[in-house]
């Protein structure tokens, strides 16, 4: 039986180098987010959160801020240091910024307001994202933990 931190046997494993790069990106973004007073949540979602990343997986993050306007001009993307910004796309409640590192790893940071994690009711899109795998990286108020619990229940 595989350990919880390993992908199932039927999934191709991420190379140790890619796994280390993914972990480094998550650490750097988490450190950056925790230093910002306006960031009230950072959530790792998708295959990395499920510990089921494949060689073609990206790192998917949801960043919740009390000051969305601060992120509108994309100047902040230089500070986060996760590669070249290649795409900006609105998904309604969040705006996706997609980056590509020098090695080709894609990093997606979806920026939205704390309302994205609202519980009454949980938005169907939010529920889909969280139900597919979610792990809080910065959750000072416990709102992300409560959201995960609501989506599981």
Rosetta blueprint (number, residue, H / E / L):
1 X L
2 X L
3 X L
4 X L
5 X L
6 X L
7 X L
8 X L
9 X L
10 X L
11 X L
12 X L
13 X L
14 X L
15 X L
16 X H
17 X H
18 X H
19 X H
20 X H
21 X H
22 X H
23 X H
24 X H
25 X H
26 X H
27 X H
28 X H
29 X H
30 X H
31 X H
32 X H
33 X H
34 X H
35 X L
36 X L
37 X L
38 X L
39 X E
40 X E
41 X E
42 X E
43 X E
44 X E
45 X E
46 X L
47 X L
48 X L
49 X L
50 X L
51 X L
52 X L
53 X L
54 X L
55 X L
56 X L
57 X L
58 X L
59 X E
60 X E
61 X E
62 X E
63 X E
64 X E
65 X E
66 X L
67 X L
68 X H
69 X H
70 X H
71 X H
72 X L
73 X L
74 X L
75 X L
76 X H
77 X H
78 X H
79 X H
80 X H
81 X L
82 X L
83 X L
84 X E
85 X E
86 X E
87 X E
88 X E
89 X E
90 X E
91 X L
92 X L
93 X L
94 X E
95 X E
96 X E
97 X E
98 X E
99 X E
100 X E
101 X L
102 X L
103 X L
104 X L
105 X L
106 X E
107 X E
108 X E
109 X E
110 X E
111 X E
112 X E
113 X L
114 X H
115 X H
116 X H
117 X H
118 X L
119 X L
120 X L
121 X L
122 X L
123 X L
124 X H
125 X H
126 X H
127 X H
128 X H
129 X H
130 X H
131 X H
132 X L
133 X L
134 X E
135 X E
136 X E
137 X E
138 X E
139 X L
140 X L
141 X L
142 X L
143 X H
144 X H
145 X H
146 X H
147 X H
148 X H
149 X H
150 X H
151 X H
152 X H
153 X L
